[in-house]
């Protein structure tokens, strides 16, 4: 039997494989090469997950963890959100989109799901509560901790999936 982390890796590998099938032999090499020139620097257009697979990935991560922060390492609002959870000692899982192979696609899926493309996108107990300022405001109003305390047993039991108190798990 696979533990949750292995199941997720297996799921992502399958999604990656199946998302590549339509591209094989169907597009000119320039279309599937995976790199686009942007200024003086090359970057990946996207990883290997389809839009549907990205939405499913977000839903799975959010359903398995009480608190999930979709973040970027250089974003001050993302640091603000993480600091709020560190301050209250809450366990959380961080997905650093700028370090994730499918970060751009995941950010587009988050925009589709939440109506906002900006980071962080913070989820508590399966619901998007907004960004860094929203998270800080909920905490200042005394409303954040009660939301965390309402986490369903599956989320509360998955404390090993995320981490808190100044540490976090970055998923690539």
PEMO-V964126 format. One line per field, one symbol per residue. phi: phi as a letter, one per 30 degrees, with the letter a starting at -180 (. if undefined). burial: + if it has 24 or more other C-alpha atoms within 12 Angstrom, else -. A space follows every 50 residues. Layout:
BEGIN
phi: ???
burial: ???
END
This chain:
BEGIN
phi: .ddeddddddedddddddddedddicbdeddcdibbdbicbcbddadcdd eddddddedddddcbdbbcdbbdcdddddedddddddciddbcccdddcc eceddddddddddcibcdcdcccbhicdcjcddddddedddicdeddddd ededdddceddcaahjbacccc
burial: -------+---+--++-----------------------------+++++ +-+++-+++-+++++++++++++---+++++++++----+++++++++-+ +++++++++++--+--++++++++++++++++++++-++----++-++-- +---++-+--++++---++++-
END
